[in-house]
Amino acid sequence: MSSVATSRYEGFTAEERAAMKDHAQEQKTAARRGSRADKAAEAVRDVLAKIAEMQDSDRVMAERVHAVITASAPTLAPKLWYGMPAYALDGKVVCFFQSAEKFKARYATLGFSDQANLDEDAMWPAAFALTRMTPEVEARISALAQQAVR
């Protein structure tokens, strides 16, 4: 038998388990919150606090991504999603920022869910690697965020 056939499923990684725990805690926290305005304000604070916890390079990118998305697509509401800053429309996540540190990747990621209106022919990108923020990258993020909510 090949090594592929004999390999066993080892379960979720520590990072994946941590993300699932983050998501469960986010759900509990959201359920305890009061009015819609309180929920929105606390969700923004949660996102900004999570960004502040990030390592320097990820934090700088996450701060810029947050600023660009909230300015470009104000209908998107910041919230935490699996411990990551995310932006939702009517409660459904449209896009999110995943730090490189989150899953020990070599780059951060700006991802879009199937709720994003980025459809283009038969295939289109749903995630983008981010290594640094430039004016061109910020303009691209702005355009994607605007298109995502059309």
Contact map, one row per residue, 1 for C-alpha under 8 A:
111011000000000000000000000000000000000000000000000000000000000000000000000000000000000000000000000000000000000000000000000000000000000000000000000000
111111000000000000000000000000000000000000000000000000000000000000000000000000000000000000000000000000000000000000000000000000000000000000000000000000
111111100000000000000000000000000000000000000000000000000000000000000000000000000000000000000000000000000000000000000000000000000000000000000000000000
011111100000000000000000000000000000000000000000000000000000000000000000000000000000000000000000000000000000000000000000000000000000000000000000000000
111111100000000000000000000000000000000000000000000000000000000000000000000000000000000000000000000000000000000000000000000000000000000000000000000000
111111110000000000000000000000000000000000000000000000000000000000000000000000000000000000000000000000000000000000000000000000000000000000000000000000
001111111000000000000000000000000000000000000000000000000000000000000000000000000000000000000000000000000000000000000000000000000000000000000000000000
000001111100000000000000000000000000000000000000000000000000000000000000000000000000000000000000000000000000000000000000000000000000000000000000000000
000000111110000000000000000000000000000000000000000000000000000000000000000000000000000000000000000000000000000000000000000000000000000000000000000000
000000011111000000000000000000000000000000000000000000000000000000000000000000000000000000000000000000000000000000000000000000000000000000000000000000
000000001111100000000000000000000000000000000000000000000000000000000000000000000000000000000000000000000000000000000000000000000000000000000000000000
000000000111111110000000000000000000000000000000000000000000000000000000000000000000000000000000000000000000000000000000000000000000000000000000000000
000000000011111110000000000000000000000000000000000000000000000000000000000000000000000000000000000000000000000000000000000000000000000000000000000000
000000000001111111000000000000000000000000000000000000000000000000000000000000000000000000000000000000000000000000000000000000000000000000000000000000
000000000001111111100000000000000000000000000000000000000000000000000000000000000000000000000000000001100000000000000000000000000000000000000000000000
000000000001111111110000000000000000000000000000000000000000000000000000000000000000000000000000000000100000000000000000000000000000000000000000000000
000000000001111111111000000000000000000000000000000000000000000000000000000000000000000000000000000000000000000000000000000000000000000000000000000000
000000000000011111111100000000000000000000000000000000000000000000000000000000000000000000000000000000000000000000000000000000000000000000000000000000
000000000000001111111110000000000000000000000000000000000000000000000000000000000110000000000000000000000000000000000000000000000000000000000000000000
000000000000000111111111000000000000000000000000000000000000000000000000000000000100000000000000000000000000000000000000000000000000000000000000000000
000000000000000011111111100000000000000000000000000000000000000000000000000000000100000000000000000000000000000000000000000000000000000000000000000000
000000000000000001111111110000000000000000000000000000000000000000000000000000001110000000000000000000000000000000000000000000000000000000000000000000
000000000000000000111111111000000000000000000000000000000000000000000000000000011110000000000000000000000000000000000000000000000000000000000000000000
000000000000000000011111111100000000000000000000000000000000000000000000000000000000000000000000000000000000000000000000000000000000000000000000000000
000000000000000000001111111110000000000000000000000000000000000000000000000000000000000000000000000000000000000000000000000000000000000000000000000000
000000000000000000000111111111000000000000000000000000000000000000000000000000011110000000000000000000000000000000000000000000000000000000000000000000
000000000000000000000011111111100000000000000000000000000000000000000000000000000000000000000000000000000000000000000000000000000000000000000000000000
000000000000000000000001111111110000000000000000000000000000000000000000000000000000000000000000000000000000000000000000000000000000000000000000000000
000000000000000000000000111111111000000000000000000000000000000000000000000000000000000000000000000000000000000000000000000000000000000000000000000000
000000000000000000000000011111111000001000000000000000000000000000000000000000000000000000000000000000000000000000000000000000000000000000000000000000
000000000000000000000000001111111000000000000000000000000000000000000000000000000000000000000000000000000000000000000000000000000000000000000000000000
000000000000000000000000000111111100000000000000000000000000000000000000000000000000000000000000000000000000000000000000000000000000000000000000000000
000000000000000000000000000011111110011000000000000000000000000000000000000000000000000000000000000000000000000000000000000000000000000000000000000000
000000000000000000000000000000011111011000000000000000000000000000000000000000000000000000000000000000000000000000000000000000000000000000000000000000
000000000000000000000000000000001111111000000000000000000000000000000000000000000000000000000000000000000000000000000000000000000000000000000000000000
000000000000000000000000000000000111111100000000000000000000000000000000000000000000000000000000000000000000000000000000000000000000000000000000000000
000000000000000000000000000000000011111110000000000000000000000000000000000000000000000000000000000000000000000000000000000000000000000000000000000000
000000000000000000000000000000001111111111000000000000000000000000000000000000000000000000000000000000000000000000000000000000000000000000000000000000
000000000000000000000000000001001111111111100000000000000000000000000000000000000000000000000000000000000000000000000000000000000000000000000000000000
000000000000000000000000000000000001111111110000000000000000000000000000000011000000000000000000000000000000000000000000000000000000000000000000000000
000000000000000000000000000000000000111111111000000000000000000000000000000000000000000000000000000000000000000000000000000000000000000000000000000000
000000000000000000000000000000000000011111111100000000000000000000000000000000000000000000000000000000000000000000000000000000000000000000000000000000
000000000000000000000000000000000000001111111110000000000000000000000000000001110000000000000000000000000000000000000000000000000000000000000000000000
000000000000000000000000000000000000000111111111000000000000000000000000000011100000000000000000000000000000000000000000000000000000000000000000000000
000000000000000000000000000000000000000011111111100000000000000000000000000000000000000000000000000000000000000000000000000000000000000000000000000000
000000000000000000000000000000000000000001111111110000000000000000000000000000110000000000000000000000000000000000000000000000000000000000000000000000
000000000000000000000000000000000000000000111111111000000000000000000000000001110001110000000000000000000000000000000000000000000000000000000000000000
000000000000000000000000000000000000000000011111111100000000000000000000000000000000000000000000000000000000000000000000000000000000000000000000000000
000000000000000000000000000000000000000000001111111110000000000000000000000000000000000000000000000000000000000000000000000000000000000000000000000000
000000000000000000000000000000000000000000000111111111000000000000000000000000000011100000000000000000000000000000000000000000000000000000000000000000
000000000000000000000000000000000000000000000011111111000010011000000000000000000000100000000000000000000000000000000000000000000000000000000000000000
000000000000000000000000000000000000000000000001111111000010000000000000000000000000000000000000000000000000000000000000000000000000000000000000000000
000000000000000000000000000000000000000000000000111111100010000000000000000000000000000000000000000000000000000000000000000000000000000000000000000000
000000000000000000000000000000000000000000000000011111110110000000000000000000000000000000000000001010000000000000000000000000000000000000000000000000
000000000000000000000000000000000000000000000000000011111110000000000000000000000000000000000000000010000000000000000000000000000000000000000000000000
000000000000000000000000000000000000000000000000000001111111000000000000000000000000000000000000000000000000000000000000000000000000000000000000000000
000000000000000000000000000000000000000000000000000000111111100000000000000000000000000000000000000000000000000000000000000000000001000000000000000000
000000000000000000000000000000000000000000000000000001111111110000000000000000000000000000000000001110000001000000000000000000000000000000000000000000
000000000000000000000000000000000000000000000000001111111111111000000000000000000000000000000000000000000000000000000000000000000000000000000000000000
000000000000000000000000000000000000000000000000000000011111111100000000000000000000000000000000000000000000000000000000000000000000000000000000000000
000000000000000000000000000000000000000000000000000000001111111110000000000000000000000000000000000000000000000000000000000000000001100000000000000000
000000000000000000000000000000000000000000000000001000000111111111000000000000000000000000000000101000000000000000000000000000000000000000000000000000
000000000000000000000000000000000000000000000000001000000011111111100000000000000000000000000000000000000000000000000000000000000000000000000000000000
000000000000000000000000000000000000000000000000000000000001111111110000000000000000000000000000000000000000000000000000000000000000100001000000000000
000000000000000000000000000000000000000000000000000000000000111111111000000000000000000000000000100000000000000000000000000000000000000001001000000000
000000000000000000000000000000000000000000000000000000000000011111111100000000000000000000000000000000000000000000000000000000000000000000000000000000
000000000000000000000000000000000000000000000000000000000000001111111110000000000000000000000000000000000000000000000000000000000000000000000000000000
000000000000000000000000000000000000000000000000000000000000000111111111000000000000000000000000000000000000000000000000000000000000000001001100000000
000000000000000000000000000000000000000000000000000000000000000011111111110100000000000000000000000000000000000000000000000000000000000000001100100000
000000000000000000000000000000000000000000000000000000000000000001111111110111000000000000000000000000000000000000000000000000000000000000000000000000
000000000000000000000000000000000000000000000000000000000000000000111111110000000000000000000000000000000000000000000000000000000000000000000000000000
000000000000000000000000000000000000000000000000000000000000000000011111110000000000000000000000000000000000000000000000000000000000000000000110110000
000000000000000000000000000000000000000000000000000000000000000000001111111100000000000000000000000000000000000000000000000000000000000000000100110010
000000000000000000000000000000000000000000000000000000000000000000001111111110000000000000000000000000000000000000000000000000000000000000000000000000
000000000000000000000000000000000000000000000000000000000000000000000000111110000000000010000000000000000000000000000000000000000000000000000000000010
000000000000000000000000000000000000000000000000000000000000000000001100111111000000001110000100000000000000000000000000000000000000000000000000000010
000000000000000000000000000000000000000100010000000000000000000000000100011111100000001110100000000000000000000000000000000000000000000000000000000000
000000000000000000000000000000000000000100110010000000000000000000000100000111110000111100000000000000000000000000000000000000000000000000000000000000
000000000000000000000000000000000000000000110110000000000000000000000000000011111000111100000000000000000000000000000000000000000000000000000000000000
000000000000000000000010010000000000000000100110000000000000000000000000000001111111110000000000000000000000000000000000000000000000000000000000000000
000000000000000000000110010000000000000000000000000000000000000000000000000000111111110000001001000000000000000000000000000000000000000000000000000000
000000000000000000111110010000000000000000000000000000000000000000000000000000011111000000000000000000000000000000000000000000000000000000000000000000
000000000000000000100110010000000000000000000000010000000000000000000000000000011111100000000000000000000000000000000000000000000000000000000000000000
000000000000000000000000000000000000000000000010010000000000000000000000000000011111110000000001111000000000000000000000000000000000000000000000000000
000000000000000000000000000000000000000000000010011000000000000000000000000001111011111000000001110000000000000000000000000000000000000000000000000000
000000000000000000000000000000000000000000000010000000000000000000000000000001111001111100001111100000000000000000000000000000000000000000000000000000
000000000000000000000000000000000000000000000000000000000000000000000000000111100000111110001111000000000000000000000000000000000000000000000000000000
000000000000000000000000000000000000000000000000000000000000000000000000000111100000011111111110000000000000000000000000000000000000000000000000000000
000000000000000000000000000000000000000000000000000000000000000000000000001110000000001111111100000000000000000000000000000000000000000000000000000010
000000000000000000000000000000000000000000000000000000000000000000000000000000000000000111110000000000000000000000000000000000000000000000000000000000
000000000000000000000000000000000000000000000000000000000000000000000000000010000000000111111000000000000000000000000000000000000000000000000000000000
000000000000000000000000000000000000000000000000000000000000000000000000000000000000000111111100000000000000000000100000000000000000000000000000000000
000000000000000000000000000000000000000000000000000000000000000000000000000000001000011110111111000000000000000010100000000000000000000000000000000000
000000000000000000000000000000000000000000000000000000000000000000000000000100000000011110011111000000000000000111110000000000000000000000000000000110
000000000000000000000000000000000000000000000000000000000000000000000000000000000000011100001111100000000000011110010000000000000000000000000000100000
000000000000000000000000000000000000000000000000000000000000000000000000000000001001111000001111110000000000011100000000000000000000000000000000000000
000000000000000000000000000000000000000000000000000000000000010010000000000000000001110000000011111000000001111000000000000000000000000000000000000000
000000000000000000000000000000000000000000000000000000000000000000000000000000000001100000000001111101000001111000000000000000000000000000000000000000
000000000000000000000000000000000000000000000000000001000100010000000000000000000001000000000000111111100011100000000000000000000000000000000000000000
000000000000000000000000000000000000000000000000000000000100000000000000000000000000000000000000011111111111100000000000000000000000000000000000000000
000000000000000000000000000000000000000000000000000001100100000000000000000000000000000000000000001111111001000000000000000000000000000000000000000000
000000000000001000000000000000000000000000000000000000000000000000000000000000000000000000000000011111111000000000000000000000000000000000000000000000
000000000000001100000000000000000000000000000000000000000000000000000000000000000000000000000000001111111000000000000000000000000000000000000000000000
000000000000000000000000000000000000000000000000000000000000000000000000000000000000000000000000000111111100000000000000000000000000000000000000000000
000000000000000000000000000000000000000000000000000000000000000000000000000000000000000000000000000111111111000000000000000000000000000000000000000000
000000000000000000000000000000000000000000000000000000000000000000000000000000000000000000000000000100011111000000000000000000000000000000000000000000
000000000000000000000000000000000000000000000000000000000000000000000000000000000000000000000000001100001111100000000000000000001110000000000000000000
000000000000000000000000000000000000000000000000000000000100000000000000000000000000000000000000111110001111110000000000000000001110000000000000000000
000000000000000000000000000000000000000000000000000000000000000000000000000000000000000000000000111100000011111000000000000000111100000000000000000000
000000000000000000000000000000000000000000000000000000000000000000000000000000000000000000000011110000000001111100000000000000111100000000000000000000
000000000000000000000000000000000000000000000000000000000000000000000000000000000000000000000011110000000000111110000000000001110000000000000000000000
000000000000000000000000000000000000000000000000000000000000000000000000000000000000000000000111000000000000011111110000000001100000000000000000000000
000000000000000000000000000000000000000000000000000000000000000000000000000000000000000000001110000000000000001111110000000001000000000000000000000000
000000000000000000000000000000000000000000000000000000000000000000000000000000000000000000000100000000000000000111111000000000000000000000000000000000
000000000000000000000000000000000000000000000000000000000000000000000000000000000000000000011100000000000000000111111000000000000000000000000000000100
000000000000000000000000000000000000000000000000000000000000000000000000000000000000000000000110000000000000000111111100000000000000000000000000001110
000000000000000000000000000000000000000000000000000000000000000000000000000000000000000000000000000000000000000001111110000000000000000000000000001111
000000000000000000000000000000000000000000000000000000000000000000000000000000000000000000000000000000000000000000011111000101000000000000000001001100
000000000000000000000000000000000000000000000000000000000000000000000000000000000000000000000000000000000000000000001111111100000000000000000000000000
000000000000000000000000000000000000000000000000000000000000000000000000000000000000000000000000000000000000000000000111111100000000000000000000000000
000000000000000000000000000000000000000000000000000000000000000000000000000000000000000000000000000000000000000000000011111100000000000000000000000000
000000000000000000000000000000000000000000000000000000000000000000000000000000000000000000000000000000000000000000000011111100000000000000000000000000
000000000000000000000000000000000000000000000000000000000000000000000000000000000000000000000000000000000000000000000011111110000000000000000000000000
000000000000000000000000000000000000000000000000000000000000000000000000000000000000000000000000000000000000000000000111111111000000000000000000000000
000000000000000000000000000000000000000000000000000000000000000000000000000000000000000000000000000000000000000000000000001111110000000000000000000000
000000000000000000000000000000000000000000000000000000000000000000000000000000000000000000000000000000000000001110000100000111110000000000000000000000
000000000000000000000000000000000000000000000000000000000000000000000000000000000000000000000000000000000000111100000000000011111000000000000000000000
000000000000000000000000000000000000000000000000000000000000000000000000000000000000000000000000000000000000111000000000000011111100000000000000000000
000000000000000000000000000000000000000000000000000000000000000000000000000000000000000000000000000000000011110000000000000000111110000000000000000000
000000000000000000000000000000000000000000000000000000000000000000000000000000000000000000000000000000000011110000000000000000011111100000000000000000
000000000000000000000000000000000000000000000000000000000000000000000000000000000000000000000000000000000011000000000000000000001111100000000000000000
000000000000000000000000000000000000000000000000000000001000100000000000000000000000000000000000000000000000000000000000000000000111110000000000000000
000000000000000000000000000000000000000000000000000000000000100100000000000000000000000000000000000000000000000000000000000000000111111011000000000000
000000000000000000000000000000000000000000000000000000000000000000000000000000000000000000000000000000000000000000000000000000000001111111000000000000
000000000000000000000000000000000000000000000000000000000000000000000000000000000000000000000000000000000000000000000000000000000000111111100000000000
000000000000000000000000000000000000000000000000000000000000000000000000000000000000000000000000000000000000000000000000000000000000011111110000000000
000000000000000000000000000000000000000000000000000000000000000000000000000000000000000000000000000000000000000000000000000000000000111111111000000000
000000000000000000000000000000000000000000000000000000000000000110010000000000000000000000000000000000000000000000000000000000000000111111111100000000
000000000000000000000000000000000000000000000000000000000000000000000000000000000000000000000000000000000000000000000000000000000000001111111110000000
000000000000000000000000000000000000000000000000000000000000000000000000000000000000000000000000000000000000000000000000000000000000000111111111000000
000000000000000000000000000000000000000000000000000000000000000010011000000000000000000000000000000000000000000000000000000000000000000011111111100000
000000000000000000000000000000000000000000000000000000000000000000011001100000000000000000000000000000000000000000000000000000000000000001111111110000
000000000000000000000000000000000000000000000000000000000000000000000001000000000000000000000000000000000000000000000000000000000000000000111111111000
000000000000000000000000000000000000000000000000000000000000000000000000000000000000000000000000000000000000000000000100000000000000000000011111111100
000000000000000000000000000000000000000000000000000000000000000000001001100000000000000000000010000000000000000000000000000000000000000000001111111110
000000000000000000000000000000000000000000000000000000000000000000000001100000000000000000000000000000000000000000000000000000000000000000000111111111
000000000000000000000000000000000000000000000000000000000000000000000000000000000000000000000000000000000000000000011100000000000000000000000011111111
000000000000000000000000000000000000000000000000000000000000000000000000000000000000000000000100000000000000000000111100000000000000000000000001111111
000000000000000000000000000000000000000000000000000000000000000000000000101100000000000010000100000000000000000000011000000000000000000000000000111111
000000000000000000000000000000000000000000000000000000000000000000000000000000000000000000000000000000000000000000001000000000000000000000000000011111
